[in-house]
Amino acid sequence: MKLYARICVIILLGMIICTCDRGADKGNMPSGHTISISGAWALYPLTVKWAEEYMKLKPNIRIEVSAGGAGKGMSDVLSDFVDIGMISREIFPVEIKKGAWYVPVAKDAVVATINERNPYLKKLQLHGISKELLREIWINQTITIWEALYEEQGNTVIHVYTRSDACGAAQIWAQFLGGNQDDLGGVGVYADPGLAGAVIKDELGVGYNNINYAYDPATGEVIKGLAILPLDLNNSGKLESEEDFYSSRTELLDAINQGRYPSPPARNLFFACHGLPQKSYIVEFIRWILTEGQKYVLESGYIVVSVQELLKACDSLP
């Protein structure tokens, strides 16, 4: 992340902390409680980091985090199986009707992935691929061979992969292509790591992943075995310099932050509860995430949501 962006985040974070702290009950944090969280793979790495740092501050609070997809997170929280659901898509009206309360906590995106040994990789990196062609691959399934992307003769079959679990990544990717998760064709694979692994093993494979499963969390470079399938956003048939920002996670995050990468597949990530949280230790944990905890967003490879959204989220807490 560029220096000026980090400075802006620090300034805005200070504003948010000052505003949110007006409603905080300092020094009265209950002890000996467990907070259970499940849901989106997209939010899992960041939530684990939050949990680790918060438990250092509050050693008598235990936080249990498990991944399983945004659908599972929403189902778990609405059935009161967990306290907080991690959601990586928009909240559906039917879920709100059932009592889902939610706040944005970070932002990331979904990217298309192919195998780094794909025979058409160099051509794809030169030309990119349009949303319309991606729709023909995943939803209409009318393009089934790689040569068809360039109106060439051949029979190199495209091996399409998608998610088998109800998840935000699939819903957001489908939404970008003009559909819903159920409209996506391909071989279903469970979870972000599984989908990335399937493409890594298949040189003719194509899939999609949340950012932190397409790029190495430690180095920010594309995970070995994968390549990012660049989007031809202006349908020029050639990847322009302003569209080429996939070589590292930092470059992609800058493009998302500057609005050069489309939304969707860029999106907000949410924490959801079954109704407005009433237990003080859960409220204070969420308040901490919206304030001090935001300093871990950038270093974990995500983007801080807007100050207006964070302030609104703070105001919604009891």
C-alpha positions as CSV (number, residue, x, y, z in Angstrom):
1,M,0.0,0.0,0.0
2,K,1.4,3.4,-0.9
3,L,2.6,5.7,1.9
4,Y,0.0,8.4,1.4
5,A,-2.7,5.7,1.6
6,R,-1.3,4.4,4.9
7,I,-1.1,7.9,6.4
8,C,-4.8,8.6,5.4
9,V,-5.8,5.3,7.0
10,I,-4.1,6.3,10.3
11,I,-5.8,9.7,10.3
12,L,-9.2,8.3,9.6
13,L,-8.7,5.5,12.1
14,G,-8.0,8.0,14.8
15,M,-11.2,9.9,13.9
16,I,-13.2,6.6,14.1
17,I,-11.7,5.6,17.5
18,C,-12.5,8.9,19.0
19,T,-16.1,8.8,17.8
20,C,-16.7,5.1,18.8
21,D,-15.1,5.4,22.2
22,R,-17.8,7.8,23.3
23,G,-20.1,4.8,23.6
24,A,-17.5,2.4,25.0
25,D,-17.8,1.2,28.6
26,K,-14.1,1.3,29.5
27,G,-12.7,-0.9,32.3
28,N,-15.9,-3.0,32.6
29,M,-15.1,-5.7,30.2
30,P,-16.6,-9.0,31.4
31,S,-14.2,-12.0,31.7
32,G,-14.4,-15.7,31.2
33,H,-16.5,-15.6,28.0
34,T,-16.2,-17.4,24.7
35,I,-17.1,-15.7,21.4
36,S,-17.8,-18.2,18.5
37,I,-17.4,-17.2,14.9
38,S,-17.9,-19.1,11.6
39,G,-18.4,-18.4,7.9
40,A,-16.6,-16.9,4.9
41,W,-13.2,-18.1,3.9
42,A,-12.5,-14.6,2.6
43,L,-12.6,-13.2,6.2
44,Y,-11.1,-16.2,8.0
45,P,-7.4,-15.1,7.9
46,L,-8.2,-11.5,9.1
47,T,-10.6,-12.7,11.8
48,V,-8.0,-15.2,13.1
49,K,-5.6,-12.2,13.3
50,W,-8.2,-10.1,15.1
51,A,-8.9,-13.0,17.5
52,E,-5.2,-13.5,18.3
53,E,-4.6,-9.8,19.0
54,Y,-7.8,-9.3,21.0
55,M,-7.1,-12.3,23.2
56,K,-3.7,-10.8,24.1
57,L,-5.6,-7.7,25.3
58,K,-8.3,-9.7,27.0
59,P,-6.8,-13.0,28.2
60,N,-10.0,-14.1,29.8
61,I,-11.9,-13.9,26.5
62,R,-11.7,-16.9,24.3
63,I,-12.5,-16.5,20.5
64,E,-13.2,-19.6,18.4
65,V,-13.0,-19.1,14.6
66,S,-13.9,-21.6,11.9
67,A,-14.4,-21.3,8.1
68,G,-17.0,-23.0,6.0
69,G,-18.3,-20.4,3.6
70,A,-20.6,-17.3,3.9
71,G,-23.7,-19.5,3.6
72,K,-22.7,-21.6,6.6
73,G,-21.8,-18.5,8.6
74,M,-25.2,-16.9,8.0
75,S,-27.0,-20.2,8.7
76,D,-24.9,-20.7,11.9
77,V,-25.6,-17.2,13.3
78,L,-29.3,-17.2,12.5
79,S,-29.7,-20.5,14.2
80,D,-27.8,-19.2,17.2
81,F,-25.1,-21.8,16.7
82,V,-22.4,-19.1,16.8
83,D,-22.3,-15.5,18.0
84,I,-20.9,-14.0,14.8
85,G,-21.1,-15.0,11.2
86,M,-18.4,-13.9,8.7
87,I,-20.2,-12.9,5.4
88,S,-18.4,-12.1,2.1
89,R,-21.3,-11.0,0.0
90,E,-24.3,-8.7,0.4
91,I,-26.8,-9.7,3.0
92,F,-30.0,-11.1,1.4
93,P,-33.4,-9.5,2.2
94,V,-34.7,-12.8,3.5
95,E,-31.8,-12.9,5.9
96,I,-32.6,-9.4,7.1
97,K,-36.2,-10.5,7.6
98,K,-35.0,-13.4,9.8
99,G,-33.2,-10.9,12.0
100,A,-29.7,-10.6,10.5
101,W,-27.9,-7.5,11.9
102,Y,-24.6,-6.7,10.2
103,V,-21.7,-4.3,9.9
104,P,-18.9,-4.0,7.3
105,V,-15.5,-4.8,8.8
106,A,-13.1,-4.9,5.7
107,K,-13.0,-5.1,2.0
108,D,-11.4,-7.3,-0.6
109,A,-12.1,-8.9,-4.0
110,V,-12.4,-12.1,-6.1
111,V,-10.0,-12.7,-9.0
112,A,-10.1,-15.2,-11.8
113,T,-7.2,-17.8,-11.7
114,I,-5.6,-20.1,-14.2
115,N,-2.7,-22.5,-14.1
116,E,0.7,-20.9,-14.6
117,R,1.5,-23.6,-17.2
118,N,-1.6,-22.8,-19.3
119,P,-0.6,-22.8,-23.0
120,Y,-2.5,-19.6,-23.6
121,L,-1.2,-17.7,-20.6
122,K,1.0,-15.3,-22.5
123,K,-1.7,-14.5,-24.9
124,L,-4.2,-14.0,-22.1
125,Q,-1.8,-11.7,-20.3
126,L,-1.4,-9.6,-23.4
127,H,-5.1,-9.4,-24.3
128,G,-6.9,-10.0,-21.0
129,I,-10.4,-11.4,-21.1
130,S,-13.7,-9.6,-21.1
131,K,-16.6,-10.1,-18.7
132,E,-18.7,-11.2,-21.7
133,L,-16.3,-14.1,-22.5
134,L,-16.1,-15.1,-18.8
135,R,-19.9,-15.2,-18.8
136,E,-19.9,-17.6,-21.8
137,I,-17.4,-19.8,-20.0
138,W,-19.1,-20.0,-16.6
139,I,-22.8,-19.2,-17.0
140,N,-23.8,-19.9,-20.6
141,Q,-21.1,-22.5,-21.1
142,T,-20.9,-21.8,-24.9
143,I,-17.1,-21.4,-24.8
144,T,-15.6,-24.7,-23.9
145,I,-12.2,-24.7,-25.6
146,W,-9.3,-22.2,-25.1
147,E,-8.8,-21.6,-28.8
148,A,-12.4,-20.2,-29.1
149,L,-11.4,-17.2,-27.1
150,Y,-9.4,-16.0,-30.1
151,E,-11.5,-17.6,-32.8
152,E,-8.8,-20.1,-33.6
153,Q,-9.0,-23.7,-34.5
154,G,-8.3,-26.3,-31.9
155,N,-9.7,-28.6,-29.2
156,T,-7.9,-27.6,-26.0
157,V,-10.8,-28.0,-23.5
158,I,-11.3,-25.5,-20.8
159,H,-11.6,-27.2,-17.4
160,V,-13.9,-25.0,-15.4
161,Y,-14.0,-25.0,-11.6
162,T,-16.4,-23.4,-9.2
163,R,-17.2,-23.7,-5.5
164,S,-19.4,-26.5,-4.2
165,D,-20.2,-24.7,-0.9
166,A,-22.6,-21.8,-0.5
167,C,-20.1,-18.9,-0.4
168,G,-19.6,-15.2,-0.9
169,A,-16.8,-15.7,-3.5
170,A,-19.0,-17.7,-5.8
171,Q,-22.0,-15.3,-5.3
172,I,-19.9,-12.2,-6.0
173,W,-18.2,-13.8,-9.0
174,A,-21.6,-14.8,-10.4
175,Q,-23.0,-11.4,-9.7
176,F,-20.1,-9.8,-11.7
177,L,-21.1,-12.1,-14.6
178,G,-24.8,-11.3,-14.3
179,G,-26.1,-14.3,-12.4
180,N,-26.2,-16.1,-9.0
181,Q,-24.0,-18.9,-7.6
182,D,-26.4,-21.6,-8.9
183,D,-25.9,-20.3,-12.4
184,L,-22.2,-21.1,-12.4
185,G,-21.1,-24.2,-14.3
186,G,-18.0,-26.3,-13.7
187,V,-16.7,-28.9,-11.4
188,G,-17.6,-28.0,-7.8
189,V,-14.8,-27.8,-5.3
190,Y,-15.1,-27.1,-1.6
191,A,-13.5,-24.0,-0.1
192,D,-11.0,-21.4,-1.3
193,P,-7.9,-23.6,-0.7
194,G,-9.5,-26.5,-2.5
195,L,-10.4,-24.4,-5.6
196,A,-6.9,-22.9,-5.8
197,G,-5.5,-26.4,-5.4
198,A,-7.6,-27.8,-8.2
199,V,-6.4,-25.1,-10.7
200,I,-2.8,-25.6,-9.6
201,K,-3.0,-29.3,-10.4
202,D,-4.7,-28.7,-13.8
203,E,-2.8,-26.8,-16.5
204,L,-6.1,-26.3,-18.4
205,G,-8.1,-25.3,-15.4
206,V,-9.8,-21.9,-14.7
207,G,-11.2,-20.9,-11.4
208,Y,-11.6,-17.9,-9.0
209,N,-10.4,-17.1,-5.5
210,N,-10.6,-14.5,-2.8
211,I,-7.4,-12.4,-2.9
212,N,-5.7,-14.0,0.1
213,Y,-5.9,-17.4,-1.5
214,A,-4.6,-16.3,-4.9
215,Y,-1.7,-14.4,-3.4
216,D,0.9,-15.7,-0.9
217,P,0.0,-14.1,2.5
218,A,3.7,-13.8,3.4
219,T,5.1,-12.3,0.2
220,G,2.1,-10.8,-1.5
221,E,3.1,-12.6,-4.7
222,V,0.9,-14.8,-6.8
223,I,0.8,-18.3,-5.3
224,K,3.2,-20.7,-7.0
225,G,1.3,-22.7,-9.6
226,L,-1.4,-20.0,-10.2
227,A,-1.6,-17.1,-12.5
228,I,-4.2,-14.3,-12.3
229,L,-6.5,-14.1,-15.3
230,P,-6.5,-10.3,-16.1
231,L,-9.8,-8.6,-17.0
232,D,-10.1,-6.6,-20.2
233,L,-12.3,-4.0,-18.6
234,N,-12.8,-1.7,-21.6
235,N,-13.3,-4.5,-24.1
236,S,-10.4,-3.2,-26.3
237,G,-9.0,-6.7,-27.0
238,K,-5.7,-5.6,-25.4
239,L,-4.7,-5.3,-21.8
240,E,-4.0,-1.6,-21.3
241,S,-1.4,-0.4,-18.8
242,E,-4.1,1.0,-16.4
243,E,-5.8,-2.4,-16.4
244,D,-2.6,-4.4,-15.6
245,F,-2.3,-4.5,-11.8
246,Y,-2.2,-8.2,-11.0
247,S,1.5,-9.0,-10.5
248,S,1.3,-8.5,-6.7
249,R,-1.3,-8.2,-4.0
250,T,-0.2,-4.7,-3.2
251,E,-0.8,-3.5,-6.8
252,L,-4.2,-5.2,-6.9
253,L,-5.2,-3.7,-3.6
254,D,-4.2,-0.2,-4.8
255,A,-6.3,-0.7,-7.9
256,I,-9.3,-1.7,-5.8
257,N,-8.8,1.2,-3.5
258,Q,-8.6,3.6,-6.4
259,G,-11.7,2.1,-8.1
260,R,-9.8,0.7,-11.1
261,Y,-10.9,-2.9,-10.3
262,P,-14.7,-3.3,-10.6
263,S,-17.2,-3.8,-7.8
264,P,-18.3,-6.6,-7.9
265,P,-16.0,-8.6,-7.8
266,A,-14.5,-6.1,-5.2
267,R,-16.8,-6.1,-2.2
268,N,-17.3,-5.3,1.5
269,L,-16.9,-8.1,4.1
270,F,-19.3,-8.2,7.0
271,F,-19.8,-9.5,10.5
272,A,-23.4,-10.5,11.1
273,C,-25.3,-11.3,14.3
274,H,-28.8,-12.7,15.0
275,G,-30.3,-9.4,15.9
276,L,-28.5,-6.4,17.5
277,P,-25.8,-7.9,19.8
278,Q,-26.7,-7.4,23.4
279,K,-23.9,-9.2,25.3
280,S,-21.4,-6.6,26.3
281,Y,-18.4,-8.7,25.6
282,I,-19.5,-9.3,22.0
283,V,-20.4,-5.6,21.5
284,E,-17.0,-4.6,22.8
285,F,-15.2,-7.0,20.5
286,I,-17.0,-5.7,17.5
287,R,-16.4,-2.1,18.6
288,W,-12.7,-2.9,18.9
289,I,-12.6,-4.4,15.4
290,L,-14.3,-1.2,14.0
291,T,-11.7,1.0,15.8
292,E,-8.3,-0.2,17.0
293,G,-8.6,-3.5,15.2
294,Q,-8.7,-1.8,11.8
295,K,-4.9,-1.4,12.0
296,Y,-4.6,-5.1,11.2
297,V,-6.6,-4.8,8.0
298,L,-3.9,-3.5,5.8
299,E,-1.1,-5.6,7.1
300,S,-3.3,-8.7,6.6
301,G,-3.8,-8.0,2.9
302,Y,-7.3,-6.3,3.0
303,I,-8.6,-2.8,2.5
304,V,-10.2,-0.6,5.2
305,V,-13.8,0.2,4.4
306,S,-14.7,3.9,4.2
307,V,-14.7,6.1,7.3
308,Q,-18.4,6.9,6.7
309,E,-19.3,3.2,6.8
310,L,-17.2,2.5,9.9
311,L,-18.7,5.5,11.7
312,K,-22.2,4.3,10.8
313,A,-21.4,0.8,12.0
314,C,-20.1,2.2,15.4
315,D,-23.3,4.2,15.7
316,S,-25.4,1.1,15.2
317,L,-23.9,-0.6,18.2
318,P,-25.9,-0.5,21.5
